[in-house]
């Protein structure tokens, strides 16, 4: 049983009466117990908690910035000494909606192709999973209510179960950061409904329409999103679903709509998180907000077994292999010899190894991302 850390500090004498919930014992595997105030004891005044510490009983040390928003545990065992988890107390504790899932089966789990050969190393084992069917297209118009926010083992971001108010149809989407149960979202991929235009007095001003449509969790075509808006789940083509910015904490920024340029009028400039600016079709979809679970990259598994639960097998260094197994193998195992750093198949790993021909230029990239020598120079200037 895992017991989280409680921040040590000096409490005033009347604090046990004002906040009795702080002096109860809480465990990560159980829900919080609140005292009964029906016996005449007045409830405590509201306790102000910053957004970086959403749970009162799991307060991180403020002097360590990397622990803000992460849950730590007492080192009862070596496996939990370095365990760090994002605080997601709002997630659904039950099972997913089974009609929108299917089992993850087959030898493809072990990184094998149809012939049975391993094409992706370091895959295999892990806990049984069910794949959630996510609606990346969001063609269905009308208002949808958020039933709950769920954990998805197949992706780093969280998912939201939506229920259409008119028909009661359920669907899954990638949840934006900050979305909670009870909110209402809508998709405008098929256009702006007439009822919304009537509520605006028949006005077709883009700014007025955006004030009613460009809200968190709503899906819109790119030409309806104002410049400077943060979006995620961005599509690449007209008529297709989202393909980019779908993992935890990712987002893109709408930079320019190119309304004044006739040759680029069909495309919208979008800046990705890598710094790349590229042209995307104006009718491609995008969802307002940032992909949820932005603290996912700061988690620490704490032990090797937790990595095996996720289906990740160990990685062996090339210098620890035999000479017939890896180009770095052989010898005493302390050095790779007088050979360049390369993969197990002989592909060079350093020195700017290129795979794209100079003639094969992506014409949709307006500003390429900074990489290689340019990226190193940027890091030096930041320091």
Secondary structure as GFF3:
##gff-version 3
##sequence-region A 1 383
A	DSSP	alpha_helix	15	18	.	.	.	ID=ss1
A	DSSP	three_ten_helix	20	23	.	.	.	ID=ss2
A	DSSP	three_ten_helix	65	67	.	.	.	ID=ss3
A	DSSP	beta_strand	70	71	.	.	.	ID=ss4
A	DSSP	three_ten_helix	78	80	.	.	.	ID=ss5
A	DSSP	beta_strand	85	86	.	.	.	ID=ss6
A	DSSP	three_ten_helix	98	100	.	.	.	ID=ss7
A	DSSP	beta_strand	101	103	.	.	.	ID=ss8
A	DSSP	three_ten_helix	107	110	.	.	.	ID=ss9
A	DSSP	beta_strand	130	132	.	.	.	ID=ss10
A	DSSP	beta_strand	143	150	.	.	.	ID=ss11
A	DSSP	beta_strand	159	164	.	.	.	ID=ss12
A	DSSP	beta_strand	170	174	.	.	.	ID=ss13
A	DSSP	beta_strand	184	186	.	.	.	ID=ss14
A	DSSP	alpha_helix	194	199	.	.	.	ID=ss15
A	DSSP	alpha_helix	206	213	.	.	.	ID=ss16
A	DSSP	beta_strand	219	221	.	.	.	ID=ss17
A	DSSP	three_ten_helix	222	224	.	.	.	ID=ss18
A	DSSP	beta_strand	230	232	.	.	.	ID=ss19
A	DSSP	beta_strand	234	235	.	.	.	ID=ss20
A	DSSP	beta_strand	242	244	.	.	.	ID=ss21
A	DSSP	beta_strand	252	256	.	.	.	ID=ss22
A	DSSP	three_ten_helix	262	264	.	.	.	ID=ss23
A	DSSP	beta_strand	267	271	.	.	.	ID=ss24
A	DSSP	beta_strand	277	281	.	.	.	ID=ss25
A	DSSP	beta_strand	285	288	.	.	.	ID=ss26
A	DSSP	three_ten_helix	296	298	.	.	.	ID=ss27
A	DSSP	alpha_helix	304	309	.	.	.	ID=ss28
A	DSSP	three_ten_helix	318	320	.	.	.	ID=ss29
A	DSSP	beta_strand	365	367	.	.	.	ID=ss30
A	DSSP	alpha_helix	373	382	.	.	.	ID=ss31
###
